[in-house]
């Protein structure tokens, strides 16, 4: 992938897509193609076809998706499966038909069975039932993987798929209703600090274990794999270690400077008990994460403070 290659980043306005754009620009790529939602509706096949015919990208990073936390997935399951199926099918099919040289599909660790053996290997895909709270989203992502594999098998289309663990960082969704755990906690704790609360509620028991990867690390990993990996099999992207939600909450609380006590609401859903990825395959290819969680949370909170006036509610 030469520095003058035409590279389309689908979903460049989101946390992952914007991080990939930053990384490509840092690496000296001069023809990074983007299109805002108002100009290109990825749910619409005709608009997507016209875009690919006009722009003729050589490489595609497919980071566009409808994403959200447990509450959003639980209350809007139809939106999550329909929108993600449409977005990824449109982009992948049109990338293939327009002669794109290589495509990267960004999936999610949600694709793995709820009770997969830990740490989760790539071979665990479809080995058991999914987590019910995000099953529609996971089914859509699995369909994207299988579409990439089918196009490679039947037509030789060079599509690869990366499965990131839980992500966080600049550009995250800090919505209290629709965000993921770390940005949700960060915003809740920040507002609790401003209000002088003495107690703050945290969903669930605090016992589930999660692995967190900074989005800038993921962007670096995505570029690395685009340069060095071409195979049908999926690749996990993570840090190889996890911690409990309670431990993560305490770390966020310390960074925010909240003095209140945390109360875990056991009537709220926990989600998957544990979700730690096996990253041996990625390590063997020559990549590992560089940003420690505490460091990443501190820079994310600084970004939040700088941009909170413009954040989604």
C-alpha positions in Angstrom: 0.0 0.0 0.0 2.0 2.9 -1.3 1.7 6.4 0.1 0.0 7.7 -3.0 -2.6 4.9 -3.0 -6.3 5.9 -2.9 -7.5 4.7 0.5 -11.2 5.0 1.5 -11.9 5.0 5.3 -15.6 4.2 5.7 -16.9 5.6 9.0 -14.2 8.3 9.3 -16.4 10.4 11.6 -16.5 7.6 14.3 -13.9 6.8 16.9 -12.3 4.0 15.0 -12.4 5.6 11.5 -11.0 8.9 12.7 -8.2 7.1 14.5 -7.4 5.2 11.3 -7.4 8.4 9.3 -5.0 10.0 11.8 -2.6 7.0 11.6 -2.6 7.0 7.8 -1.8 10.7 7.7 1.0 10.2 10.2 2.4 7.5 8.0 2.4 9.9 5.0 -0.5 8.7 2.9 -1.6 11.5 0.7 -4.9 10.3 -0.8 -7.1 9.3 2.1 -10.8 9.4 0.9 -13.6 10.2 3.3 -17.3 11.1 2.9 -19.5 12.6 5.7 -22.8 10.9 6.5 -24.7 13.9 5.0 -22.9 13.3 1.7 -22.9 9.5 1.6 -25.6 7.2 3.1 -23.9 3.8 3.5 -27.3 2.3 4.0 -28.3 3.2 0.5 -26.8 0.9 -2.2 -27.3 3.4 -5.1 -25.5 6.2 -3.3 -22.7 3.8 -2.4 -22.4 2.6 -6.0 -22.1 6.1 -7.3 -19.5 6.9 -4.7 -17.3 3.9 -5.6 -17.7 4.6 -9.3 -16.6 8.2 -8.8 -13.8 7.8 -6.2 -12.3 4.5 -7.4 -10.5 3.6 -4.1 -7.7 1.0 -4.2 -7.9 0.1 -0.5 -10.8 0.2 2.0 -10.9 0.2 5.8 -14.5 -0.6 6.7 -14.9 1.0 10.1 -18.5 2.2 9.6 -21.1 0.6 11.9 -23.9 1.2 14.3 -22.4 0.6 17.7 -23.5 1.0 21.3 -23.4 -0.5 24.8 -25.7 -3.0 26.6 -28.6 -0.6 26.9 -28.6 0.4 23.2 -28.2 -3.2 22.0 -30.9 -4.4 24.3 -33.5 -1.8 23.4 -32.8 -1.4 19.6 -31.9 -4.9 18.4 -33.6 -4.5 15.0 -31.6 -1.3 14.3 -28.4 -3.0 15.1 -28.8 -6.0 12.9 -30.5 -4.2 9.9 -28.2 -1.2 9.8 -25.0 -3.2 10.1 -26.0 -5.8 7.6 -26.8 -3.0 5.1 -23.7 -1.0 5.7 -21.2 -3.8 5.5 -22.9 -5.6 2.6 -23.0 -2.4 0.5 -19.4 -1.5 1.1 -17.9 -5.0 0.8 -19.9 -5.9 -2.4 -19.1 -2.6 -4.1 -15.5 -2.7 -3.1 -15.3 -6.1 -4.8 -17.2 -5.1 -7.9 -15.2 -1.9 -8.4 -11.8 -3.6 -8.3 -10.6 -2.6 -4.8 -7.2 -4.3 -4.3 -7.7 -5.0 -0.6 -10.4 -4.4 2.1 -10.2 -4.6 5.8 -13.4 -5.4 7.7 -13.5 -4.4 11.3 -15.6 -6.7 13.4 -15.9 -7.1 17.2 -15.1 -9.5 20.0 -18.9 -9.7 20.4 -18.8 -12.3 17.7 -17.6 -15.0 20.1 -19.8 -17.3 22.2 -20.9 -16.1 25.6 -19.1 -18.9 27.4 -16.0 -19.2 25.1 -12.9 -20.7 26.6 -10.6 -17.9 27.9 -8.6 -16.3 26.4 -10.7 -16.5 23.3 -9.0 -17.9 20.2 -10.1 -17.1 16.6 -11.2 -20.7 16.3 -14.0 -20.1 18.8 -16.1 -18.4 16.2 -19.5 -20.2 15.9 -18.5 -22.7 18.6 -21.5 -21.8 20.9 -24.4 -19.5 21.7 -23.9 -15.8 21.6 -24.4 -13.2 24.4 -28.2 -12.4 24.2 -27.7 -8.7 25.0 -25.8 -8.0 21.8 -26.7 -11.0 19.6 -28.2 -9.1 16.7 -25.0 -6.9 16.4 -22.8 -10.0 16.7 -24.9 -11.9 14.0 -24.4 -9.0 11.6 -20.7 -8.9 12.2 -20.4 -12.6 11.7 -22.2 -12.2 8.4 -19.6 -9.6 7.4 -16.8 -12.0 8.1 -18.4 -14.8 6.1 -19.1 -12.4 3.2 -15.4 -11.5 3.1 -14.4 -15.2 3.3 -16.9 -16.2 0.6 -15.7 -13.5 -1.9 -12.1 -14.5 -1.3 -12.9 -18.2 -1.8 -15.1 -17.8 -4.9 -13.4 -14.8 -6.6 -10.1 -14.3 -5.0 -11.1 -10.9 -3.4 -8.4 -9.8 -1.0 -10.5 -9.1 2.1 -9.3 -9.5 5.6 -11.1 -9.3 9.0 -9.9 -8.0 12.3 -11.7 -8.5 15.6 -10.9 -5.8 18.1 -11.6 -6.2 21.8 -13.4 -3.4 23.8 -12.2 0.0 22.5 -11.9 3.4 24.1 -10.2 6.7 23.4 -10.6 10.1 21.6 -13.9 10.4 19.6 -15.7 7.8 21.8 -19.5 8.0 22.4 -19.8 9.4 25.9 -23.6 9.1 25.9 -25.0 7.8 29.2 -27.7 5.8 27.3 -25.8 4.5 24.3 -22.1 4.6 25.1 -19.8 1.7 26.1 -18.7 1.1 29.6 -15.5 3.2 29.9 -16.8 6.4 28.3 -20.2 6.0 30.1 -18.4 5.7 33.4 -16.1 8.6 32.6 -19.0 10.9 31.9 -21.2 9.8 34.8 -18.3 10.2 37.2 -17.4 13.6 35.8 -21.0 14.9 36.2 -21.2 13.3 39.7 -18.0 15.2 40.6 -19.5 18.5 39.4 -22.7 17.9 41.3 -20.9 16.9 44.5 -22.6 13.5 44.8 -21.5 11.2 47.6 -22.6 8.0 45.8 -22.7 6.9 42.1 -24.5 3.9 40.6 -22.6 1.5 38.3 -24.6 -1.0 36.3 -24.2 -4.7 37.2 -22.2 -6.6 39.8 -18.8 -5.3 38.8 -17.6 -8.8 38.5 -17.4 -9.4 34.7 -13.9 -9.1 33.3 -13.1 -7.0 30.2 -10.1 -6.2 28.1 -9.6 -2.7 26.8 -7.6 -1.5 23.8 -6.9 2.2 23.0 -8.3 3.2 19.6 -4.9 4.6 18.5 -3.4 1.2 19.1 -6.1 -0.4 17.0 -5.4 2.1 14.2 -1.8 1.2 14.3 -2.7 -2.5 14.3 -5.1 -2.1 11.4 -2.4 -0.4 9.3 0.1 -3.1 10.2 -2.3 -5.9 9.1 -3.2 -4.1 5.9 0.5 -4.1 5.1 1.5 -7.6 6.3 -1.5 -9.9 6.4 -3.6 -11.5 3.6 -5.6 -14.5 4.6 -9.2 -15.6 5.0 -9.0 -16.3 8.7 -9.9 -13.6 11.2 -7.3 -11.9 13.5 -7.9 -10.9 17.1 -6.7 -7.5 18.2 -6.3 -6.8 21.9 -3.8 -6.4 24.7 -3.9 -9.9 26.1 -5.0 -9.0 29.6 -8.2 -8.0 31.4 -9.6 -6.6 34.6 -13.0 -6.5 36.4 -15.5 -3.8 35.7 -15.2 -2.8 39.3 -11.4 -2.4 38.9 -11.9 -0.4 35.7 -14.5 1.8 37.5 -12.1 2.5 40.3 -9.4 3.5 37.8 -11.8 5.9 36.0 -12.9 7.3 39.3 -9.3 8.0 40.3 -8.5 9.7 37.0 -11.6 11.8 37.0 -11.0 12.8 40.7 -14.4 11.6 42.0 -14.6 11.3 45.8 -18.0 9.5 45.9 -18.6 5.9 46.7 -19.5 3.5 43.9 -22.7 1.4 44.3 -23.0 -1.6 42.0 -26.6 -2.2 40.8 -27.0 -6.0 40.7 -30.4 -5.8 39.1 -28.9 -4.4 35.9 -27.4 -6.8 33.2 -23.7 -7.8 33.4 -23.4 -9.0 29.8 -20.8 -11.7 29.0 -19.0 -12.9 32.2 -15.5 -12.6 30.6 -14.2 -11.6 27.3 -10.4 -11.7 26.9 -8.9 -12.3 23.5 -6.0 -14.6 22.7 -3.6 -12.4 20.7 -0.9 -15.1 20.0 -1.7 -14.9 16.3 -1.2 -11.1 16.2 2.0 -11.3 18.2 3.4 -14.0 15.9 2.8 -11.6 13.0 4.9 -9.0 14.8 2.5 -6.5 16.5 1.6 -5.8 20.1 -0.2 -2.9 21.9 1.8 0.0 23.3 -0.7 2.2 25.3 -1.2 1.2 28.9 -4.8 1.5 30.2 -4.2 4.1 32.8 -2.2 6.2 30.4 -4.9 5.8 27.8 -7.7 6.7 30.2 -5.9 9.8 31.3 -5.5 11.1 27.7 -9.1 10.1 26.9 -10.4 12.1 29.9 -8.3 15.1 28.8 -9.9 14.8 25.3 -13.4 14.6 26.9 -12.8 17.7 28.9 -11.7 19.6 25.8 -14.6 18.4 23.7 -17.5 17.9 26.1 -19.5 20.8 24.7 -19.8 19.0 21.4 -20.4 15.5 22.6 -23.5 13.4 21.8 -26.0 13.2 24.6 
